[in-house]
Amino acid sequence: MIPNSKNKIVLTKRSKVVSNKTMTWIERLYLPAIFQGMAITLSHFFKKEVTIQYPEVQRPVSDIYRGLHVLKRDDLGRERCTACGLCALSCPAEAITMIAAERKEDEMHLYREEKYASLYEINMLRCIFCGNCETACPKEAIFLTERFVPSQTKRDKFIYGKDVLVEPKDAPIDISKRQTPEVLAFKKDKTQSHNK
């Protein structure tokens, strides 16, 4: 507190004197303020449009944009996911649900390991696209892609299962831009058991 010459306590030196000047007759009609606002509005008519016509036109996104998830397959077309649950544990929004099952003899061409995810779901309404699932996965089974999550009218359509998440065998999704050069060099080393 700062004492001043009149022995009043002043709390700040930034105080401003408020003027109670009376408005003129034109100012009371608010016409100058209305015309000023209309001038600003009209000036926006002649500026370049910033709106894009999505989905016909899409904005370019970064190479490491975090969009729709994909469950990757290996070189033989088998699912990489082993249902270890690390992606679900690392998810801060608790958006990932999975149920593990054991691979049968006649399913060796479908799944890479003895254990696989018989149910794998991601609730896109809860997902915050942080990328923790991608980082936590030891098998490089889940990645976030450049694809957008399409809009829906029903909430239950935002729960994506393996039918949406697993990449198709005939059209693999390129995720090489999301990996560092060190990871790509490590993946070329076939002596590592991870890369077999």
Secondary structure, DSSP 8 states (H G I E B T S, - for coil): -EE-TTS-EES-S-----------HHHHTTHHHHHHHHHHHHHHHTS------TTTS-----TT---SEEE-B-TTS-B------HHHHH-TT--EEEEEEE--GGGTTTBSSSEEEEEEEEETTT-----HHHHH-TT--EEE-S------SSGGGGEE-HHHHB--SSS----GGGS-HHHHHHHH-TTSGGG-
